């Protein structure tokens, strides 16, 4: 499953980069536009790779945690990191009662996990272990890097769309418009390209969440604990919204904003009930397989 997700994610990131190159081509024209698009895609990818952890932690005002402040949490993360076979991430605390958590960082050696005060107060030890294992799976699978790159590329596409919109309103800014270029292509870049970029970004996030849930179940051996945690987080999270940059919501273990109808296309996470259903199915499979191991 993880291997298929990696292939799908690579393809989606390729589409995002392609939209940037296409937008730059229509903005500048000829080979210069292609080179500009490739340069923008490369620069934004590198920036998001190197600065992703700092940006996410700053956006949620996360503060570094010392071992003496939360020894039980440190021991829990250390034990789960050993099971996941990755270095222990740095720990941060977000001073809010909204229950949530997220992982960030460019690779397992430069990773961090942030938990809110609300999630510590709300969940039992087993439930919190399920959440931490979920975030560790994101780190192990390098989902944190993928989301950072996808978000930055999507932002670059939106920026190009705004430039083209400005040109359409106040005068031609591209070689194509000056020489009678295809107006439908320009319209696509102005309106549909940013929309497509957002849909691709959210599709990546939804795919990754299912894989991280499964990884949590494998690390802890207790999928019902994460299912119980998600049920609580869904209920309380809607009552206490998580403040911060909405563009970073794909990082959170659960999105505190609900989405119905067409808005569900932009859902950064799979439906919580579907995630819980899959976890309970894993628990049932584990229970059925247990006698065969005796």
PyMOL commands that set and color helices and strands:
alter all, ss='L'
color gray80, all
select helices_A, chain A and resi 2-28+30-59+67-69+71-84+108-110+117-122+125-140+143-170+175-178+183-220+223-239+246-251+261-266+272-293
alter helices_A, ss='H'
color red, helices_A
select strands_A, chain A and resi 62-64+90-94+101-105+111-116
alter strands_A, ss='S'
color yellow, strands_A
deselect
rebuild
show_as cartoon
